[in-house]
Amino acid sequence: MLNLHVLKFNLTHTDSASKARVGELHTDHGVINTPIFMPVGTAGAVKGVHQRELKDDIKAEIILGNTYHLYLRPGIDTLEKTGGLHKFNGWDKPILTDSGGYQIFSLSNQRKLSEEGATFKSHIDGSKHFFSPESVMDIERTIGADIMMAFDECTPYPCEYKYAANSLNLTHRWLDRCVKRFNETEPKYDYNQTLFPIVQGSVYKDLRIKSAEYIAEKNCFGNAIGGLSVGEPAEEMYAMTEVVTDILPKDKPRYLMGVGTPVNILESIALGVDMFDCVMPTRNARHGLLFTSKGIINIKNEKWKNDFSPLDENGTTFADSAYCKAYLRHLFSCNELLGAQIASIHNLGFYLWLVTMAREKIKNGTFLTWKNKMVVQLAQRL
């Protein structure tokens, strides 16, 4: 039997001027330095990016997979036969799986929630499926994620208080069943897995407090904050995040799900968040939008046609440093697939550079000053 307590999280530095922290999250697939950004590999692949590039160029330390999508394709039987997602996709570093709750939430006209779980129709062929807290734990065990997310309901925004309260209570009851199932099962492969509960409560402070206290009492290895970045103003997202981080245990990693822009990430690091994911870097890249240390670039614009400077002029070194703005614009103008690939690598490399810089600034005591300067620059349209 595996020792299910070998995973550990060590806080190494805290910022005296904010709630920002630096830590090390140890898993059987390697150490994750926090704060960290996690590229999203929904169906077992980060769109347009090789695993080699994720490791060597982007310097990713952990990627995401999605339970809903992997369950539908390639299917759990295929993943189990190959020995889990790590062996299936060739990624030998940590993997986190979202439980599929957000995807089912997004299928609002094709799903039905009950105490037992969620019945939903596949977005692929319309076939009917059912997820319960127990089945989701079993699926995530089979996928083989190092970090498994509890099954929850993600409420929409705006959301009536009564609905948010009822949804929160259902999420908590589902969590109890997730914890029970997790504790009575073991990993299927030769490494440990851990479970993160998810704080919900929409934008209602009392519900967020209630949920954060309930999740903290579960004493899981780490905790997540869900149901934000779903359309609410950034100020409300930050307010709810701060309410929750003030309650969640300081000695456990905190994961803010689905967030967000570079500015969102820096502001949330200042509130004590350790882990982030978002499809924004790759999705925006495919449309020609680049994140840089000076601001946001639409590389399709005419102004870049004869600009032979690097994609980021801050002196930062990304894997795409050999390419200039004019060349990337040319690729997009020709609908050349390489353009989207270079842009994706650039954006992901920038996000990982940003959290790496945040760690360094926290360590040397200059994070807040640096953050306040950067959030102004990062929001600019160039």
C-alpha positions in Angstrom: 0.0 0.0 0.0 1.3 3.5 -0.9 1.9 6.0 1.8 -0.8 8.6 1.0 0.8 11.3 3.1 4.2 11.7 1.3 2.9 14.8 -0.6 3.9 18.0 1.1 3.7 21.7 0.8 6.4 23.9 2.3 6.1 27.7 2.5 9.5 29.2 2.1 8.9 32.9 1.9 6.1 35.4 2.8 5.8 39.0 1.7 5.6 41.5 4.5 3.7 44.1 2.5 1.0 41.8 1.1 -0.3 38.2 1.5 1.9 36.9 -1.3 3.8 33.7 -0.6 6.4 31.4 -2.1 6.2 27.7 -1.6 7.2 24.2 -2.8 4.5 21.6 -3.6 6.1 18.2 -3.6 4.5 15.4 -5.6 5.7 12.0 -6.8 6.1 13.5 -10.3 8.2 16.4 -9.1 8.3 19.7 -7.2 6.0 22.5 -8.2 7.2 26.0 -7.2 4.5 28.4 -6.2 3.0 30.8 -7.2 2.6 28.8 -10.4 0.6 29.0 -13.6 -0.7 25.7 -15.0 -1.2 25.4 -18.8 -4.6 23.8 -19.6 -4.4 20.6 -21.5 -8.2 19.9 -21.6 -8.1 16.7 -23.6 -4.6 15.6 -22.6 -2.8 18.2 -24.8 -2.1 21.9 -24.5 -3.4 23.1 -27.9 -0.6 23.5 -30.5 2.2 22.8 -28.1 4.5 19.8 -27.8 5.3 18.3 -24.4 8.9 19.0 -25.2 8.2 22.7 -25.6 6.2 22.7 -22.4 9.1 21.4 -20.5 12.2 22.9 -22.2 10.9 26.2 -23.5 7.9 27.3 -21.5 9.2 25.7 -18.3 5.8 24.4 -17.2 5.9 22.5 -14.0 2.3 21.1 -14.0 -0.5 20.9 -16.6 -4.2 20.3 -16.4 -6.5 17.6 -17.9 -10.2 17.6 -17.7 -12.3 14.7 -16.4 -15.4 15.5 -18.5 -13.4 15.6 -21.8 -11.1 12.7 -21.1 -14.0 10.6 -19.9 -15.7 11.1 -23.3 -12.5 10.9 -25.4 -10.4 8.7 -25.4 -12.4 7.1 -22.7 -11.5 5.7 -19.3 -10.8 2.2 -20.6 -8.2 3.4 -22.9 -6.5 5.5 -20.2 -6.5 2.6 -17.8 -5.0 0.2 -20.4 -2.2 2.6 -21.1 -1.4 3.2 -17.4 -3.0 6.6 -17.0 -2.7 10.0 -18.6 1.0 10.5 -17.8 1.9 7.5 -20.0 -0.8 8.2 -22.6 0.5 11.7 -23.4 4.1 11.4 -22.4 4.1 14.1 -19.7 6.2 12.9 -16.7 5.6 16.0 -14.5 2.6 16.6 -12.3 -1.0 16.7 -13.7 -4.1 18.2 -12.1 -7.6 17.2 -13.2 -10.7 19.4 -13.0 -13.6 17.2 -12.0 -15.8 18.3 -14.9 -18.1 20.4 -12.7 -17.5 23.5 -14.7 -18.0 21.8 -18.1 -21.3 20.4 -16.9 -22.3 23.8 -15.6 -21.6 25.2 -19.1 -24.0 22.6 -20.6 -26.9 24.2 -18.7 -29.4 23.3 -21.4 -28.2 19.7 -21.6 -27.8 18.6 -18.0 -29.9 17.9 -14.9 -28.7 18.1 -11.3 -30.0 16.0 -8.5 -28.8 14.9 -5.0 -27.3 11.8 -6.6 -25.2 13.7 -9.2 -25.5 15.2 -12.7 -27.0 13.7 -15.8 -25.8 15.3 -19.0 -25.6 14.9 -22.7 -22.3 14.7 -24.5 -21.5 17.8 -26.6 -20.0 15.4 -29.1 -22.8 13.1 -30.0 -25.7 13.9 -27.6 -25.3 10.6 -25.7 -26.5 10.6 -22.1 -24.1 10.2 -19.2 -24.2 10.4 -15.4 -21.5 11.8 -13.0 -21.8 11.2 -9.2 -19.2 12.3 -6.6 -18.2 8.6 -6.4 -17.9 8.0 -10.1 -15.9 11.2 -10.6 -13.4 10.1 -7.9 -13.1 6.7 -9.7 -12.6 8.4 -13.1 -9.9 10.7 -11.7 -8.2 7.7 -10.1 -8.1 6.1 -13.5 -6.9 9.2 -15.3 -4.1 9.2 -12.7 -3.9 12.9 -11.8 -1.5 13.9 -9.1 -4.1 16.4 -7.9 -7.8 15.5 -8.2 -10.6 18.0 -7.8 -13.8 17.3 -5.9 -17.0 17.3 -7.9 -19.0 20.5 -7.4 -21.5 22.8 -9.0 -20.2 26.0 -10.4 -22.9 28.6 -10.2 -23.4 31.2 -13.0 -23.1 35.0 -12.7 -25.4 36.7 -11.9 -26.9 34.2 -9.5 -29.8 34.6 -7.0 -28.8 34.2 -3.4 -31.2 31.4 -2.8 -29.9 29.4 -5.7 -26.2 30.0 -4.7 -27.0 28.9 -1.1 -28.7 25.7 -2.2 -26.0 25.0 -4.7 -23.4 25.5 -2.0 -25.0 23.0 0.3 -25.2 20.5 -2.5 -21.5 21.0 -3.3 -20.7 20.4 0.4 -22.7 17.2 0.5 -21.1 16.0 -2.7 -17.7 16.9 -1.2 -18.4 14.6 1.8 -19.0 11.8 -0.6 -15.9 12.6 -2.6 -13.8 12.5 0.5 -15.3 9.2 1.6 -14.7 7.6 -1.8 -11.2 9.0 -2.1 -10.3 7.6 1.4 -11.7 4.2 0.7 -9.9 3.8 -2.7 -6.2 3.7 -3.6 -4.2 5.0 -6.6 -4.2 2.6 -9.5 -0.6 3.3 -10.5 2.8 3.6 -8.8 2.4 7.1 -7.4 0.3 9.0 -4.9 -2.7 11.2 -5.6 -4.4 13.9 -3.5 -7.8 15.6 -3.4 -8.6 19.3 -3.4 -12.1 20.5 -2.3 -13.6 23.6 -4.0 -14.9 26.7 -2.2 -18.1 28.0 -3.8 -20.7 30.7 -2.9 -20.9 33.0 -5.9 -20.2 36.6 -4.9 -22.0 36.4 -1.5 -19.6 37.0 1.3 -21.5 35.0 4.0 -21.7 32.0 1.6 -18.0 32.2 0.8 -17.2 32.3 4.5 -19.4 29.4 5.2 -17.9 27.4 2.4 -14.3 28.3 3.2 -14.8 27.2 6.8 -16.4 24.0 5.7 -13.6 23.2 3.3 -10.9 24.1 5.8 -12.4 21.6 8.3 -11.9 18.8 5.8 -8.2 19.1 6.3 -7.3 18.0 2.7 -3.9 18.5 1.3 -4.8 21.6 -0.6 -7.9 23.7 -1.4 -9.4 25.4 -4.4 -11.5 28.5 -5.0 -14.1 28.0 -7.7 -17.1 29.9 -9.2 -15.1 33.0 -10.0 -14.0 34.5 -13.3 -17.4 33.6 -14.7 -18.5 37.1 -15.6 -18.4 39.0 -12.4 -16.4 42.3 -12.1 -12.8 41.9 -11.2 -13.3 43.8 -8.0 -15.9 41.3 -6.8 -13.5 38.4 -7.8 -10.7 39.9 -5.7 -13.1 40.6 -2.8 -14.3 37.1 -2.7 -10.8 35.7 -3.1 -9.5 37.7 -0.1 -12.4 36.6 2.0 -11.6 33.0 1.3 -7.8 33.2 1.5 -8.1 34.8 5.0 -9.9 31.6 6.1 -8.2 28.7 4.2 -5.2 27.2 6.1 -2.0 29.1 5.5 0.1 25.9 5.4 -1.8 24.4 2.5 -1.7 25.4 -1.2 -4.6 27.6 -2.6 -5.7 27.2 -6.1 -7.9 29.9 -7.8 -9.6 28.1 -10.7 -9.8 29.5 -14.2 -8.0 32.7 -13.5 -7.1 34.6 -15.6 -5.4 37.6 -17.2 -1.8 38.5 -16.1 -3.2 41.4 -14.0 -5.7 39.0 -12.3 -2.9 36.6 -11.5 -0.6 39.3 -9.9 -3.5 40.8 -7.9 -4.5 37.3 -6.7 -0.9 36.4 -5.8 -1.0 39.5 -3.6 -4.1 38.0 -1.9 -2.4 34.8 -1.0 -3.2 32.5 -4.0 -0.6 29.9 -5.0 -1.9 28.2 -8.1 -3.7 29.4 -11.3 -4.9 28.0 -14.6 -6.6 29.5 -17.6 -7.2 28.8 -21.3 -6.6 32.5 -22.0 -2.9 32.4 -23.1 -3.5 29.8 -25.8 -7.0 30.8 -26.8 -6.0 34.4 -27.3 -2.8 33.3 -29.0 -4.8 31.6 -31.7 -6.5 34.9 -32.4 -3.2 36.8 -32.6 -3.4 38.4 -29.2 0.0 38.4 -27.4 0.7 39.2 -23.7 4.0 41.0 -23.1 5.7 42.8 -20.2 4.7 46.1 -21.8 1.1 45.3 -22.6 -1.2 43.5 -25.0 -0.4 43.2 -28.7 -2.8 42.4 -31.6 -0.2 41.0 -33.9 -2.6 41.1 -36.9 -2.6 44.9 -36.9 -0.9 46.7 -39.8 1.4 48.6 -37.4 3.5 45.5 -36.9 4.1 44.8 -40.6 7.6 46.2 -40.6 8.4 45.9 -36.9 11.4 43.6 -36.7 11.8 43.9 -32.9 11.3 40.8 -30.6 7.8 39.9 -29.5 8.6 41.1 -26.0 11.1 44.0 -25.7 11.7 43.8 -22.0 14.8 41.7 -22.4 13.0 38.6 -21.2 13.9 35.4 -22.9 11.1 33.2 -24.2 11.4 30.3 -26.5 10.2 32.5 -29.4 13.0 35.1 -29.0 14.3 34.3 -32.5 11.0 35.6 -34.0 10.1 39.2 -34.6 6.7 40.9 -34.7 6.7 41.4 -38.5 7.3 37.6 -39.1 4.6 36.5 -36.7 2.2 39.0 -38.3 3.1 37.6 -41.7 2.3 34.1 -40.5 -1.1 35.1 -39.3 -1.8 37.0 -42.5 -1.1 33.8 -44.4 -3.2 31.6 -42.0 0.0 29.7 -41.4 -0.5 27.2 -38.5 3.0 28.0 -37.2 1.8 31.5 -36.3 -0.7 30.2 -33.7 1.9 27.8 -32.4 4.5 30.5 -31.9 2.0 32.8 -30.3 0.8 30.0 -28.0 4.4 29.3 -26.9 5.0 33.0 -26.4 1.9 33.6 -24.2 2.5 30.5 -22.1 6.2 31.4 -21.7 5.2 34.9 -20.7 2.8 33.6 -18.0 5.4 31.3 -16.6 8.0 34.1 -16.7 5.5 36.3 -14.8 5.0 33.9 -11.9 8.7 33.2 -11.8 9.4 36.9 -11.5 6.7 37.1 -8.8 8.4 34.4 -6.8 11.7 36.3 -7.1 10.2 39.6 -6.0 8.5 38.0 -3.0 11.8 36.5 -2.0 13.7 39.8 -2.2 10.9 41.9 -0.6 10.0 44.0 -3.6 6.8 42.2 -4.7 4.2 44.9 -4.0 6.1 47.7 -5.6 6.8 45.6 -8.6 3.2 44.3 -8.8 1.7 47.8 -8.7 4.0 48.9 -11.5 3.4 45.8 -13.6 -0.5 45.8 -13.4 -0.5 49.2 -15.1 1.8 48.1 -17.9 0.2 44.7 -18.5 -3.3 46.2 -19.0 -2.1 48.5 -21.8 -3.1 47.9 -25.4 0.0 48.5 -27.6 
